[in-house]
Amino acid sequence: MSSAELASAGRTVGRDEILDWIAERGVYAALALLIVFNLVFTPRFAEIDNIRLQFVQVVPVAIIALGMALVIGTRGIDLSVGSVMAISSALLALYLGLGPAIAIAIALIGGASVGVVNGVLISRFGIQPIVATLALLVGGRGLALVIAQGRLTEVFDPVLSSIGSGRLFGVPYVVLIALGVAVVVGVLVGRTTFGRYVVAIGGNPDASGLAGVPVRRTLLAVYILSAALAALAGIIQTARLSAADPSFVGNLIELSAITAVVVGGTPLTGGRVRILGTLAGAMLMQLISATLITHNLPDSATRMVQAAIILAAVFIQRQRSGS
C-alpha cells in the first residue's frame, strides 16, 4: 500500500472514530457544556429550586421519549404522542367525578387505544408509520377537543394535586414516576425477549420474521406502549397545571421527543435503543429551552435549535452508516 493510501486510510479511521464518539457520547458532552455555560452566565441556575424545576419540566418529554425510543428502535415513528396527551388530559377531566383512580385508568386506556389503532394500521395493514401516526396526530387532537367541548377545564382534586406538586424527601413525585418508567423500559429493552425482538425487527424486519420473531405482535405492543406512556405524560401535565387544555397539552412535543431519542444515540434506521442517552437527550432539550428563554430569546428559537440538532444527529448517523 502506498503512502497516499495509508494516509487516506488513516484519515478515514480517524473520521470514523470521531463520528462514533459523537454518536455515543456527544449528548453527554453537550449537556455538560450547557450546564457549565449556565453555571457561569445564568443567575441562580445552581439553586435547588431551579434544579428541581428543570427536572420537573423535563418529565413529560422524557416519558414520551422513552416510548418513542422503542418505536424508533423498530424503524418506526410516532407522531401522534402529543394528541394522545391531549386525549388523556381531556378524559381525565371528564371522568374525574368518578374518582381520581377511575379517571386515571380511563385516561390511560383511552390513550393506549390510540396505540392500538396505530399498531393495527402499521402491523396488519402495512401502512407506513409516519402516515398512520400523522393521521392520528390530526384526528386525535380533534377528538380531544370534542371530548373537552373545545374549552379549558380546571381540575381540582387533592390526589392529582399531590401527584403534580408533591415530593418524597424533596424529590418531586413526577420525577420519581419518570425514573420508574425509565427503569421499566430499560429492563424491557435489556433483559427481556421483547427487547430483543424490538432490536431484531429494527435491524432487519424481514429476516426477523423468517427467524420466528412475532413481528406484528411486537410492533402492536410497541405502539401501545408508546401511546400509554404519552397518556401518562398527559395525566402528569394535567396534574401539574391543574387544568386540561386539549388545544395546548402536548402541542409539538413529538419534535422534542424525537430529537431526544436521536440525539441520545438511537438511530432512525432502528436496531438499537439507548435509554440513558434518551434521558440525557431529553434533559439537553429542556436545558436548551430554559437557557434560551432565560436569556430573553423567543420560544421559536428553541424550535429552530431543535430542528438543527436533529438534522446534525441524522447527518452524523448517515455518515457513520455510509463509512
Secondary structure, DSSP 8 states (H G I E B T S, - for coil): --HHHHHHHHHHHHHHHHHHHHHHHHHHHHHHHHHHHHHHHSTTTTSHHHHHHHHHHHHHHHHHHHHHHHHHHTT---TTHHHHHHHHHHHHHHTGGG-HHHHHHHHHHHHHHHHHHHHHHHHTT---HHHHHHHHHHHHHHHHHHHTTTS-EE---HHHHHHHH-EETTEEHHHHHHHHHHHHHHHHHHHSHHHHHHHHHHH-HHHHHHTT--HHHHHHHHHHHHHHHHHHHHHHHHHHHTEE-TTTTTTTHHHHHHHHHHHTT--TT-S---HHHHHHHHHHHHHHHHHHHHTT--HHHHHHHHHHHHHHHHHHHHHHHH-
